Amino acid sequence: MATDVEVVVAGIPAIARVRSYHRDGNGWDEPRTVEIDYILLDRKGYRARWLDRKVDEKVDDQICEQIMGVMG
């Protein structure tokens, strides 16, 4: 089941529809790895491919941090 998370993409409010979220490791004696698969939607919930063009590595990291803040 997908989870919608409110995010900001390059200063623009949006929704990240998280299609999969998987976290490994405990962060103490094992490195923590997180795999997140998401698509971007506008604030009304419509697919926003134009937002994809604003995503570079730095913005992707920011989006993932926002998602992890909600999903744990």
C-alpha positions as CSV (number, residue, x, y, z in Angstrom):
1,M,0.0,0.0,0.0
2,A,1.3,3.4,-0.9
3,T,1.8,6.2,1.6
4,D,1.5,9.9,0.7
5,V,4.0,12.2,2.4
6,E,3.9,16.0,2.2
7,V,7.3,17.2,1.0
8,V,9.0,20.3,-0.5
9,V,10.7,19.9,-3.8
10,A,13.1,22.9,-4.6
11,G,10.8,25.1,-2.5
12,I,7.6,23.8,-4.0
13,P,5.1,22.0,-1.8
14,A,4.3,18.5,-3.2
15,I,3.4,15.0,-2.3
16,A,5.7,12.0,-2.4
17,R,3.8,8.8,-3.0
18,V,6.0,6.2,-1.3
19,R,5.6,2.9,-3.2
20,S,8.1,1.0,-1.1
21,Y,10.2,1.7,2.0
22,H,12.7,-0.7,3.3
23,R,15.2,-0.2,6.1
24,D,18.0,-2.6,7.0
25,G,20.6,-2.5,9.9
26,N,20.2,-1.2,13.4
27,G,22.5,1.8,13.1
28,W,24.7,0.6,16.0
29,D,26.8,-2.4,14.9
30,E,25.3,-2.6,11.4
31,P,25.2,0.2,9.0
32,R,21.7,1.5,8.4
33,T,20.5,1.4,4.8
34,V,17.2,2.7,3.5
35,E,15.7,2.1,0.1
36,I,12.8,4.3,-0.9
37,D,10.8,4.2,-4.1
38,Y,8.5,7.2,-4.6
39,I,6.8,9.3,-7.3
40,L,6.0,13.0,-7.1
41,L,2.6,14.4,-7.2
42,D,1.3,18.0,-7.1
43,R,-0.6,19.2,-4.0
44,K,-3.9,18.0,-5.6
45,G,-2.6,14.5,-6.0
46,Y,-1.9,14.5,-9.7
47,R,1.3,13.0,-11.2
48,A,3.7,15.9,-11.6
49,R,6.5,14.9,-14.0
50,W,7.5,18.5,-14.2
51,L,8.7,18.2,-10.6
52,D,10.9,15.3,-11.6
53,R,13.0,17.6,-13.7
54,K,13.8,19.6,-10.5
55,V,15.2,16.6,-8.7
56,D,18.9,16.2,-8.6
57,E,21.0,14.2,-6.1
58,K,20.8,16.9,-3.4
59,V,17.0,17.3,-3.8
60,D,16.5,13.6,-3.8
61,D,18.4,13.3,-0.5
62,Q,16.2,16.1,0.9
63,I,13.0,14.3,-0.2
64,C,14.2,11.0,1.3
65,E,15.0,12.7,4.6
66,Q,11.5,14.2,4.7
67,I,10.0,10.7,4.0
68,M,12.2,9.1,6.7
69,G,11.1,11.8,9.1
70,V,7.5,10.6,8.6
71,M,8.0,6.9,8.1
72,G,10.7,6.3,10.7
